[in-house]
Amino acid sequence: MSVRMLPVPDGLDGMRVDAGLAKLLGLSRTVIAELAESGDVLLDGRPAGKSDRLAAGGLLEVTLPEPDNQVEVVAEPVEGLRILHDDEDIVVVSKPVGVAVHPSPGWTGPTVVGGLAAAGLRISTSGAAERQGVVHRLDAGTTGVMVVAKSEHAYTVLKRAFKQRTVEKGYHAVVQGHPDPTRGTIDAPIDRHPRHDYKFAVVAGGRPSVTHYEVTEAFRAASLVDIRLETGRTHQIRVHFAALRHPCVGDLTYGADPVLARKLGLTRQWLHARRLAFAHPADGRWVEFEAPYPDDLAHALEILRAD
């Protein structure tokens, strides 16, 4: 993906987002409308709808797929990928560690969409070819529950639900130390790290990011935290707790203690998408799904509790 930052010129003042961006980027209004629907068009830091109006001097941020780096979905079984629910509209899975959600340039490992294809599951054809059916993501190093759209209707409804923040996303994390207060909200903007482009950071002027948390169990050197995400930025939980100086245990990228990680046998961050709840796209009924802890995280908890 590439991100384009575009100031709104005077000549486009008052024009619809889809029409104005079509002129600026040389793309069709249909393509711009799809980008806006996916939440890939921001106007002054906020998601913009296709019919929103531009204001001269505003700042557009558009995330575009790289046309020269298209990758194919390879259907191959994924060890540890568990199907929690499957119907005509959605499939809900528990994603194992070391598995990306979809193919991307430079990624040679297994993917959720490839695993579903190998299992013979048909998913939505909406979205870019390598991301068909994908309505949200988890990092390759993060385990847990996620939903993939199987029908075109489900794709549209779920994309809108994630954009409008009506989906409940619950995570569990083990963080170093003891957050004070034990219950609170982290409201801090996130953007690319100013010096390391593989990381993200709390940055003035970044995208609004809100994390609600509550400590549910305290250990000698760490705490188990129940987390509810209001927004869904890349690395959001990892960045927010690192900014509080309580990084996820095992998260060496964001400053975790390598000695503690080795003691607990962790080779990645202790972070798990525990719960996902949303209105089912077929009939609107509220559905909830939970994914159990994988073995490495459960083992680390056992050590902490015994210490």
Residue pairs with C-beta under 8 A, 6 or more apart in sequence:
1 63
1 64
1 65
1 66
2 63
2 64
2 65
2 66
3 61
3 62
3 63
3 64
4 25
4 60
4 61
4 62
4 64
5 59
5 60
5 61
6 21
6 24
6 25
6 59
6 60
6 61
6 62
7 57
7 58
7 59
7 60
8 20
8 54
8 55
8 56
8 57
8 58
8 59
8 60
9 56
10 56
12 20
12 23
12 24
12 54
12 56
13 54
13 55
13 56
14 53
14 54
14 55
15 23
15 53
15 54
16 50
16 51
16 52
16 53
16 54
17 32
17 36
17 41
17 43
17 48
17 49
17 50
17 51
17 52
17 53
17 54
18 29
18 32
18 33
18 36
18 50
18 51
19 29
20 54
21 27
21 32
21 35
21 41
21 60
21 62
22 28
22 29
22 31
22 32
24 60
25 32
25 62
25 64
29 50
32 41
32 50
33 50
35 41
35 62
35 63
35 64
36 47
36 48
36 49
36 50
37 50
37 156
37 159
37 160
37 163
38 127
38 159
38 163
39 47
39 159
39 162
39 163
40 62
40 63
40 64
41 47
41 48
41 60
41 61
41 62
41 63
42 48
42 60
42 61
42 62
42 207
43 52
43 54
43 58
43 59
43 60
43 61
44 58
44 59
45 59
45 61
45 205
45 207
45 208
46 208
47 163
48 60
54 60
65 128
66 105
69 105
70 128
70 129
70 130
71 103
71 104
71 105
71 107
71 130
72 103
72 129
72 130
73 102
73 103
73 111
73 113
73 114
73 117
73 129
73 130
73 132
74 103
74 111
74 114
75 114
75 117
75 118
76 110
76 114
76 115
76 118
77 115
77 118
77 119
78 96
78 99
78 110
78 111
78 112
78 114
78 115
78 118
79 96
79 110
80 96
80 97
80 99
80 294
81 93
81 94
81 95
81 96
81 99
81 112
81 115
81 116
82 93
82 94
82 96
82 291
83 91
83 92
83 93
83 119
84 92
84 93
84 94
84 145
84 289
84 291
85 91
85 92
85 287
85 289
86 92
86 121
87 150
87 282
88 150
88 151
88 282
89 149
89 150
89 151
89 153
89 154
89 280
89 281
89 282
90 147
90 148
90 149
90 150
90 154
90 158
90 280
90 281
91 116
91 121
91 123
91 147
91 148
91 150
92 145
92 146
92 147
92 148
92 276
92 289
93 112
93 116
93 145
93 146
93 147
93 148
94 143
94 144
94 145
94 291
94 292
95 101
95 112
95 138
95 142
95 143
95 144
95 145
95 146
95 273
95 291
96 143
96 294
97 140
97 141
97 142
97 143
97 268
97 294
97 296
98 109
98 110
98 140
98 141
99 109
99 110
99 111
99 112
99 115
99 140
100 107
100 109
100 110
100 111
100 112
100 140
101 111
101 112
101 113
101 131
101 134
101 137
101 138
101 146
102 111
102 112
102 113
102 130
102 131
102 134
102 137
103 111
103 113
103 114
103 130
104 130
107 140
109 140
112 134
112 146
112 148
113 123
113 130
113 131
113 132
113 133
113 134
113 148
116 123
116 133
116 148
117 123
121 150
122 150
123 132
123 133
123 148
123 149
123 150
124 132
124 133
124 148
124 149
124 150
124 151
124 152
124 154
124 155
125 132
125 133
125 152
126 132
126 133
126 149
126 152
126 155
126 156
127 133
127 134
127 155
133 148
133 149
133 150
133 155
134 148
134 149
135 147
135 148
135 149
135 155
135 158
135 159
135 162
136 146
136 147
136 162
136 167
136 232
137 146
138 144
138 146
138 273
139 234
139 235
141 268
141 269
141 271
142 268
142 269
142 271
142 272
142 273
143 271
143 272
143 273
143 291
143 294
143 297
144 171
144 272
144 273
144 274
144 291
145 273
145 274
145 275
145 276
145 289
145 290
145 291
146 273
146 276
147 158
147 276
147 278
147 289
149 155
149 158
149 159
149 281
151 281
153 281
153 282
154 281
154 282
156 281
157 279
157 281
158 167
158 278
158 281
161 167
161 278
161 279
162 232
165 230
165 231
166 278
166 279
167 276
167 277
167 278
168 228
168 275
168 276
168 277
168 278
168 288
169 228
169 229
169 232
169 273
169 275
169 276
170 226
170 227
170 228
170 273
170 274
170 275
170 276
170 277
171 226
171 227
171 228
171 229
171 237
171 271
171 272
171 273
171 274
172 224
172 225
172 226
172 227
172 271
172 272
172 274
172 293
173 224
173 225
173 227
173 237
173 241
173 248
173 269
173 270
173 271
173 272
174 222
174 223
174 224
174 225
174 248
174 249
174 270
174 297
174 300
174 301
174 304
175 222
175 223
175 225
175 241
175 246
175 247
175 248
175 249
175 270
176 221
176 222
176 246
176 247
176 248
176 249
176 256
176 257
176 260
177 221
177 222
177 223
177 245
177 246
178 215
178 218
178 223
178 246
179 213
179 215
179 223
179 225
179 241
179 244
179 246
182 214
182 215
182 223
183 213
183 214
183 215
184 212
184 213
185 210
185 211
185 212
185 213
186 209
186 210
186 211
186 212
186 213
186 240
186 241
186 243
186 244
187 208
187 209
187 210
187 211
188 202
188 209
188 240
188 243
189 202
189 203
189 204
189 205
189 206
189 207
189 208
189 209
190 200
190 201
190 202
190 203
190 206
190 207
190 209
190 233
190 234
190 235
190 236
190 239
190 240
191 200
191 201
191 203
191 205
191 206
191 207
192 199
192 200
192 201
192 203
193 199
193 200
193 201
193 203
194 201
194 203
198 253
199 235
199 253
199 254
200 233
200 234
200 235
200 239
201 239
201 243
202 239
202 240
202 243
207 231
207 233
208 231
209 231
209 233
209 236
209 239
209 240
210 229
210 230
210 231
211 227
211 228
211 229
211 230
211 231
211 236
211 237
211 240
212 227
212 228
212 229
212 230
213 225
213 226
213 227
213 228
214 225
214 226
215 223
215 224
215 225
215 226
216 224
216 225
216 226
217 223
217 224
218 224
219 304
219 305
219 307
220 304
220 307
221 260
221 304
221 307
222 249
222 260
222 304
223 246
224 301
225 241
226 274
227 237
229 236
229 237
233 239
235 254
237 248
237 271
238 247
238 248
238 251
238 253
238 254
238 269
238 271
239 254
241 247
241 248
241 254
242 248
242 251
242 254
242 255
247 254
247 255
247 256
248 254
248 256
248 269
248 270
248 271
249 256
249 257
249 260
249 261
249 264
249 266
249 269
249 270
249 300
250 256
250 260
250 261
250 264
250 266
250 267
250 268
250 269
250 270
250 300
251 268
251 269
251 270
251 271
252 258
252 261
253 269
254 269
256 269
261 267
263 303
264 270
264 299
264 300
264 303
264 304
265 296
265 299
265 300
265 303
266 296
266 300
267 296
268 296
270 297
270 300
272 291
272 293
272 294
272 297
273 291
274 290
274 291
275 288
275 289
275 290
275 291
276 288
276 289
277 286
277 287
277 288
277 289
278 286
278 287
279 285
279 286
279 287
280 286
280 287
293 301
